[in-house]
């Protein structure tokens, strides 16, 4: 299956919009779409322990339909992410707090879902069994299965292909007319064509379709081309219309709550990195059940254990440093949690520590300490 290739697929869709649609182009929408296309459903696999077994079927959130639920959570993160930009600093690059979200939750959800749909079909085309992962054990057809949809049904008379050909002549000439009409009329034309193909294929037979795989093609096109592109373009258009969203940030209230939130974040950092430290120690000790389950050489566990122990220890110290408002601890925490990209949600801590009000707490704390020393 594709890994980094998902990145290329996302960029292949976005770059034509970047070059030819600049008046409505938004860099945050584009970036979040590419990220969602690359890491969207795979982020659910990082939380493998959330695979629910309901006896009749399993809910694996890497499958497209369960992912639509997982995307609800991702949308909250990406909506928050749209508050920030990456800009050039004096030394390199930095996270900039723009103080307002570009995407509300609805638009963030549409972008995540769009990227997830493209991710799913990319996996299908690069998977040896060509399986489309809709819903595990319940609905996961292969491309070969889709090709057979509608075959051996209906009248099965080859002479009816002439009827389809005459219909297509009419619809072809209508193309020169329909795109001059309202969006509603174009949509009616589109839906009518879909119904003609499906009803004709099922009722009259695949001879009506020239023996081709048109029913499967219609299904494929609606799910994996029309839907994700419509969602993407809707968000581009909606964000363009709302170029200046009303800021949801109450500066006074945010300043008051940022100190409390900082202690919560510090606690979460200490807890998570403490777990990493514990895992590192277990790896060094080479606990039997870990070795048996992962089937790695003992030396691999030792090296991994040392690395995790160092990272975990550094993380705990940085969490304590956050409570003491040490700016170096803020930077260390941001670097460490950036490594958890595949898990997505820990990145919230990275961007939270880049908020203007949070940075103010650290810089104000440093100035206050200097003043106290001088006094």
N, C-alpha and C positions, 0 to 999 in steps of 0.2 A: 504494500500500500504506500501511498504518498506520505511524506513527512514534511520536509521543507518545500516539496512541490506544491502544497496547499498555498504557500506564500505566493508562489509564481502565478497560480490560478487566480487568486484574489487580485494581484496587481494587474494581471491581464485584463480583468474586467474594469478596474478602476482607472488605469492609465488612459484609455481612450476618452473617458469622461474628463480627466485632468487636462488633456490637450485640447479638447473641443467643446467643453462645457464649463469653461472657467467662470462665467458670470454667476453660476449657481453652485460652483464647486466649494466644498467645505472640507478642510484638511482633517478635521477631527472625525467627521463621518467616514471619510475614506480610510483613515487609519484604523478605526474601530471595526470597519467591515473586513479589512484584510486580516486583522488580528482574530476576529471571530471565525473567518474562513479557515484560518490556520489552526487555531487552538480550541475552537468552540466545543464540539462534541468530545474531543480528546481530554478536555479539562474534567469531564465527568469520569473518565477512566482513571484519572489520578485519585479520585475518591472511590476506588473499587469496592470499598466496604459498604457502599450505598446501593448495591445491586440487590433489589428486593425480589424474593421468590414467593409468588402467590399460587404455587402448585400448578395452576392452569397455564400460567405464563410468567416470564420473568421481566422485571423492569430494569433493563440495562440502559442508562441514560445516554450511552453513546449511540443508541438507535434513534432514528429521526423523531418518531412520535413522542417517546419519553423525553427526548432532548427539548421538545417544545415546553415541557414543564421545567426542566433544568435551566432553560433560557430565561425563565422568570427571575431567578436569582442572579444570573449573569447580567441581566439588564440593569439591576440596581447598581452593580459595580461599574458597568460601562457608562451609565448615566453620571455617576460620580466622577469617573475618569474624564468625562467631557468638560469638566471644570478646569482642566489643566492643559498646558501646552509645553512642548520641549523647545527651548530657545537657545540661541548662542550666548554664552557668557564670555567674560574676559579670558578665561583659561580654556574652557571647553564648551560643554552643553549643560543646561540646568533645567529643572522642572519649574515652570512658571504657573503661579496661581492666578487664573483669569477672573476669579471671584464670582463667576456665574457659569451655570451648566449650559452647554450647547444643546444637549439632548435631554428631553424629559424621559420618564420611564418608558412610555409607549414607543417613542422613536428608537430608543436604545433596544427595546425588545425586538422591533422589526428588523433592525440591523443585525442583531445577534442571530435571529431566526434565518435571515437571508444568508448570512455567512455559513450557518450550520447546514442549510439545504445544499449549498454548493459543495461544502466539505463532504457531505454524504455521497453525492454522485461522483465526486472525484475519487473517493475510496472505492466505489463500485467499479469504475473504469480502470483502476490500477490494482484491483483484487483478482486473483487467478480464477475464482469461482464466479465472478461478475455478479455477486449477490448485492441487492439493494437492502440496506438495513433499516426497515421501517419499524418493526416491532418483533423482538426476539421470540421465536417459536410460534408466533401468531401470524405475522405477515412479513415475509422476507423473500420476495421473488427474485429470481435471477433475470438478467437481460434475455436469456433464452426463454424463460417463462413468459415474459412480456411479448416476445415475438409471436407466441402461439395464441395470444388472446384473440378471440373472434373467429378462429379457424374452424372449419367443419360445421358452421352454423348457417341457418337460413336456407334459401332456395338453392344456392350453389350453381346458378346458371351463368356461364361465361358471357352470354349475350347481355346481361344486365350491366356489364362494364361500360357499355355505350351510354347508359343513363348517367352514370357517374361522370363520364367524360363531358357530356352536355352540360351537366350542373357546374363542372369546373370551368367551362368556357364562360358561363354567365358570371360566376364568382370572380374570375380573372378580370373581366372587363369592369366589374363593380369596384375593384381595387382602385382604379383610376378615378372613381367617383367618391368612394366612401371616406378616404382620408381628407377630404375637403369638408366633412361634416363634423358634428359635435362628437365629443368623446363618447357619449352614451350610444350614439348610432354606430360608432366603430366597434364598441363592445358588443352590441347586439349582433353585428355582422360576424364577429369572432365566435360568439357563443353558437350562433346558427350553424356556422361551418363545422364546429365541433359536434353538434347534435346530428348533422347530416352524415358525418363519417361514422359515428358510433351506432346510430340507429340503422343506417344503411348496411353497415358491416354485420351487425348482429341479426337483423331481420332478413336481409336479402342474401347475405353470404359474403365471403372474402373475395368472390369474383367481382362484386361491386367495387372492391378496393383494388382490383387488378392483381390480386394474390399477394399484395404487399402487407407490411406489418403496421398498418395505419392506426389501428386502435391503440396499440402499445406506444406508438409514436406520439399520439395525442396525449396520452397519460404522462409520458416522459416529458413532453414539452411544457405542459401546464405546471407540473410539480417542480421541475428542475431548471426551467428557463424563465417562463412567464412569471411565476410567483416570486422567486428571489429577486429578479430584476425589478419587478413592480414595487416590492418592499423597499429596495435600495433607492429607487428613483423617487418614491413617495417621501422618504426621509430627506433626501437632498432638497426636494421642493419645499417641504414643510419647514425645514431649518432655514432655508433662504427667505421664506415669508416671515419667519420670526427671528430675523437677524439679531435683534437685541431683546432677548428674553428678559423678563423682569427678574431681577436678582432675588433669590429666595433667602439671601443671607442677611440676617440682622446682626450688624457688626457688634453692637453692644452686647447682645445676648451671646454671640459666638465667642467673644472675648472672655465672658464669664464662665462659659461651659468648657472652653478649651483646656483649662487647667485640670478639671475633673476628667475630661476625656484623655488627657495625656497620661494620667495615672492608670486609667483602664488599659490604654495601649501598652504602657510599660509592663503591666501585669500579664497581658497577652503575650508580649515578647518574651518575658521570663518563662512563662509556661511552655510555649512552643519550643523555644531553644533548650529548655530543660528536658523536654522529650527527646530532642535531637542528641543531647548529651547522654541521656540514658541509653538511647539506641547505640551510640558510639561505644559506650562502656560494654554493653552486651556483645557488640561485634568483636571487641578486643578479647573478651572472655570466651568468645566462640561457643556460645550456647548451642547445644546440640540441635534443638528444634529449629533454630534459624538456619544452621548449616544444611540440615536435611531438606528444609522447605525450599531453599534457594539453590542448592547444589553448586555452590562456589567452592573454590579452593580456600583453605584456611588462611593463607597469606593475604588473599583478597579481603577477607573480613578484618584482618589486623590493620591493613592499610586504610580501609574504609572506616574502621573504628577510630583510628587516630584522627583522621580528617574530621569526622563527625564530632568527636570529643572536643577538638580545637574550636570548631564552628559553634558548637553548643555552649562551650565556656565563654567564648567571645560574645555570643548572643546574650547570655545571662548578665554579663558585665555591662553590655550596652543597655540592657533593660533597666538596670540599676542606675546607669548614667542618665537615662531619660528622666528618671524621677529627680535626679539632682540637676537637671537642665544643663547637662554638659553637651555642647554643640557637637563635639567629636563623636559622642554616643549616637546622636541623631544621624550623622553620616554613616556610621558603621551599621546601624540598624537598617537604613535604607538600602545599603549595598547587600547585606545578608538576605533581606526579604525580597530583593529583586531576583535572587537566585531561584525563588519559588514561583517563577512565571507560570509554569505548567499548572499550578494549583489556583491561579488567578486571584482568588479572594485575599490571600496575604498581601497582595500588592496594594490593597487599601491602606495598609499601614505606611507603605512607602510614600503614597501621595498625601496621606494625612499629615505626615511630618514635613511636607513641602507647602502646606497651607500657610498663608501670610501670617495669620494670627498665631499659629504654632511656632513659626520661626521667630516671631516677635517675643514669645515667652523665653526662648533660649537666649536671644540677643539682649533682652532686657535683664535676664538673670545674670548674664556676664557683666553687664554694665553696673548692676546693683552691687555685685561682689567687689568690683574695682573701687566703687565709691566707698564701701564699707572699709576696705583696706586702707584707703587714703585717710579716712576719718580716724 
